């Protein structure tokens, strides 16, 4: 994992576009290739990292237990009625590191007309247990 491909958590907390390294932009351009439709731009990838970080916030996971959480986003398909066949798009996979989100891969996928964006989150067993524990921490058992 190169530090150049990290979107820092500090950068995600600002409303401004974060400063990304030229290597990050080059990796996104290389991953997208010549495709210009149904791909994620660098600014969209930053927005995806924000969404993934917000998901971790909603789970209530502390910062020190977020490492290893993985988020995959598959681009939506064409919505125009003119598209009757599948198209080539891209998916983005990022993994949470201690300092932020690391761009793991940009892969070519097939997107179908009217296909919504697909999001998949992968968590470690420890992260799932901790999120479940925090979700019910404020509940009191009913006496039978």
C-alpha positions, -999 to +999 in steps of 0.1 A: +000+000+000+015+033-011+009+064+010+002+082-023-031+063-027-045+073+007-073+097+013-067+109+048-095+110+074-086+146+082-092+155+045-126+139+046-137+161+075-133+193+054-160+205+030-133+215+005-118+191-019-088+174-002-053+176-016-046+144-034-012+133-046-005+132-084+000+095-080-036+091-068-049+109-098-026+089-121-039+056-105-075+066-110-067+076-146-049+043-152-078+023-136-104+041-157-084+037-189-100+053-220-135+049-205-153+081-198-188+069-189-198+048-159-165+054-141-156+072-109-136+104-110-111+114-083-137+137-067-163+110-068-139+085-051-133+111-023-171+112-019-172+074-018-146+075+010-167+100+029-197+077+025-177+047+038-164+068+068-200+079+076-210+042+076-183+035+102-195+065+122-231+051+121-218+018+133-202+035+163-168+019+157-139+037+175-111+050+153-087+023+165-110-005+154-117+007+118-086-007+101-093-034+076-129-023+069-134-026+031-159-007+009-167-016-027-188+005-050-201-007-084-211+021-107-247+024-117-258+014-152-272+036-179-307+051-172-314+065-207-340+046-227-316+046-256-294+020-238-308-014-244-276-034-238-250-038-211-221-013-209-186-014-195-181+005-162-158+005-132-160-005-096-138+009-068-126-009-038-111+009-008-098-004+025-096+016+058-060+020+071-050+038+102-045+072+084-074+070+060-088+052+030-065+033+006-075+029-030-071-009-035-084-013-070-104+000-099-119-029-118-137-032-151-173-044-147-204-049-168-233-025-159-268-031-172-295-006-181-314+007-150-290-011-127-286+009-094-252+015-078-242-014-057-223-010-024-207-038-004-191-033+030-168-060+044-159-060+081-138-082+103-154-104+129-142-081+156-157-050+139-191-068+135-191-079+172-182-044+184-208-028+162-235-052+175-224-046+211-226-009+207-260-011+189-276-027+220-255-011+247-283+013+258-310-014+260-323-028+293-336-063+295-373-067+303-379-086+334-402-116+327 
